[in-house]
Amino acid sequence: MKKILSSILMGLTLLTGFNAKAERIDMTNKKILVVYFSKTGEQYSVGNITEGNTAVIAKMIAEQTKADLFEIKLKNDTYPTAYKALTEVALTEKKANARPEIAGNVANFADYDVIFIGTPNWWADMPMALYTFIEANDWSGKTIIPFVTHEGSGLSSIPGKIKSATGANVAEGLAVYGHIAQNDRKQAKVDVVNWLKKLGF
């Protein structure tokens, strides 16, 4: 049984091409930023929401780490508010490897040492707007900590994709169910705090 589990884990690592290390981060004199992309409107398993699942978790992380917060927004947000229609647009953008234009950037990005990147899991990937943001910045010498909201697909290969896109050190990520973020914020906060402690915060 152990051999079977080991083979499965090895296979998953090969599929994602990345295995984030569960290691503590030296936070001495480090400047921290939480960057996230999140959607409101109709979302799977939680109905119509006015605060996105990823936004909820991003704000918890920023509160716990005393980090600055930056929301990635589209310059012209024409995404549908209906869930099924949104998934179709997301898939079209993913297949086209699109780079939607975003509204603004972090003016003092070079000042940050540790950057949390928050994203919903769209088709086992980040929304393409995240790639627009990533490609607009220099990630040299930075540590990235991913966090993902989802409804069953977890982190998928998102940490590996972040590693490939940035070349930065990528630490162990956190995956939180969207319905937990929305409907059981006490539990979501416990998950966030325990994860941060594991990382050394």
C-alpha positions in Angstrom: 0.0 0.0 0.0 2.9 2.4 0.9 4.5 1.7 -2.5 1.2 2.5 -4.3 0.8 5.8 -2.4 4.4 6.7 -3.1 4.0 6.0 -6.8 0.8 8.1 -6.9 2.5 11.0 -5.2 5.5 10.8 -7.5 3.2 10.7 -10.4 1.4 13.9 -9.2 4.7 15.6 -8.7 5.7 14.7 -12.3 2.4 15.9 -13.6 2.7 19.3 -11.9 6.4 19.6 -12.4 6.8 21.1 -8.9 6.7 20.2 -5.3 6.7 23.2 -2.9 8.8 22.8 0.2 7.1 22.9 3.6 9.8 25.1 5.2 9.8 28.0 7.6 10.5 31.4 6.2 12.8 33.9 7.9 10.6 36.9 8.3 13.2 39.2 10.0 12.9 42.7 8.5 10.9 41.4 5.6 8.3 43.6 3.8 5.2 41.6 2.9 2.5 42.0 0.3 -0.7 40.1 -0.4 -1.8 40.2 -4.0 -5.0 38.6 -5.1 -7.6 38.3 -7.8 -11.2 37.5 -6.8 -14.7 37.4 -8.4 -18.1 38.3 -7.0 -21.5 37.3 -8.6 -22.7 33.8 -8.9 -20.1 31.3 -7.7 -20.3 27.5 -7.4 -21.8 26.1 -4.2 -22.1 29.6 -2.6 -24.6 31.4 -4.8 -24.4 35.1 -5.5 -21.7 36.8 -3.4 -20.7 40.4 -2.9 -17.2 39.6 -1.6 -15.1 37.0 -3.6 -13.9 33.8 -1.9 -10.2 34.7 -2.5 -10.7 38.2 -1.2 -12.0 36.8 2.1 -8.8 34.7 2.5 -6.5 37.5 1.3 -7.8 39.9 3.9 -7.3 37.3 6.7 -3.7 36.7 5.6 -3.0 40.4 5.4 -4.5 40.9 8.9 -2.5 38.1 10.4 0.8 39.1 8.8 0.4 42.9 8.9 1.0 42.9 5.1 0.0 45.4 2.5 -2.9 44.4 0.3 -3.3 44.8 -3.5 -6.3 43.5 -5.5 -5.7 42.7 -9.2 -8.6 44.2 -11.2 -9.4 44.1 -14.9 -9.2 47.5 -16.7 -12.4 46.6 -18.5 -14.2 43.9 -16.6 -16.7 42.3 -19.0 -16.7 38.9 -17.2 -20.2 37.4 -16.9 -21.7 37.4 -13.4 -23.4 34.0 -14.1 -21.2 31.1 -13.0 -21.5 28.8 -16.1 -20.9 31.7 -18.5 -17.9 32.8 -16.5 -16.3 29.3 -16.7 -16.8 29.4 -20.5 -15.0 32.7 -20.8 -12.2 31.5 -18.4 -11.7 28.4 -20.5 -11.6 30.5 -23.8 -9.0 32.8 -22.2 -6.9 29.9 -21.0 -6.9 28.2 -24.4 -5.9 31.5 -26.0 -3.2 32.1 -23.4 -4.7 35.6 -23.1 -3.3 38.5 -21.1 -6.3 40.7 -20.1 -5.3 44.3 -19.4 -5.3 45.1 -15.7 -6.0 48.3 -13.9 -2.8 49.6 -12.3 0.1 47.8 -10.6 2.0 47.9 -7.3 4.0 51.2 -7.5 6.7 50.1 -5.0 6.8 46.4 -5.9 10.6 46.2 -5.7 10.4 47.0 -2.0 8.6 43.7 -1.1 10.5 40.5 0.0 7.6 38.1 0.5 4.5 38.1 -1.7 1.4 36.1 -1.2 -0.4 35.4 -4.5 -4.1 34.6 -4.1 -6.3 33.2 -6.9 -9.4 31.1 -7.6 -8.7 27.8 -9.3 -10.0 28.2 -12.9 -9.6 25.0 -15.0 -6.6 23.9 -12.8 -4.9 27.2 -13.4 -5.0 30.9 -12.4 -7.2 33.4 -14.2 -5.1 34.9 -17.1 -5.1 38.3 -15.4 -2.7 36.9 -12.9 -0.2 36.2 -15.6 -0.6 39.8 -16.8 0.4 41.0 -13.3 3.2 38.5 -13.0 4.8 39.4 -16.3 4.6 43.1 -15.5 6.9 42.7 -12.5 10.5 41.6 -11.6 10.4 38.6 -9.2 14.2 38.3 -8.6 15.0 37.4 -5.0 11.4 37.3 -3.9 9.6 34.5 -2.0 6.1 33.7 -3.2 3.4 32.0 -1.1 0.4 30.9 -3.1 -3.1 30.5 -1.8 -6.1 29.2 -3.8 -9.9 29.0 -3.3 -11.6 26.1 -5.0 -14.5 23.6 -4.8 -12.6 20.4 -5.1 -9.5 20.8 -7.2 -7.2 22.2 -4.5 -4.0 23.9 -5.5 -3.8 21.8 -8.7 -0.6 22.7 -10.6 -0.9 26.4 -9.7 2.3 26.6 -7.5 4.3 25.0 -10.3 2.9 27.5 -12.8 3.8 30.4 -10.6 7.3 29.0 -10.2 7.6 28.7 -14.0 6.2 32.2 -14.6 8.3 34.0 -12.0 11.5 31.9 -11.4 11.1 32.9 -7.7 11.2 30.7 -4.6 7.7 29.4 -4.1 6.7 28.2 -0.6 4.0 25.8 0.5 0.6 27.0 -0.5 -2.8 26.9 1.0 -6.1 25.7 -0.6 -9.4 26.7 0.9 -12.8 25.6 -0.2 -14.9 28.6 -1.4 -17.9 27.5 0.6 -15.7 27.5 3.8 -14.4 31.0 3.0 -17.9 32.3 2.6 -19.9 30.3 5.1 -17.5 29.2 7.8 -15.1 32.0 8.3 -14.1 30.9 11.8 -12.8 27.6 10.3 -11.2 29.4 7.4 -9.3 31.7 9.8 -8.1 28.6 11.8 -6.8 27.1 8.6 -5.1 30.3 7.6 -3.5 30.8 11.0 -2.3 27.2 11.3 -0.7 27.4 7.8 1.0 30.7 8.6 2.4 29.3 11.8 3.8 26.4 9.8 5.5 28.8 7.5 7.0 30.8 10.4 4.7 33.7 10.8 
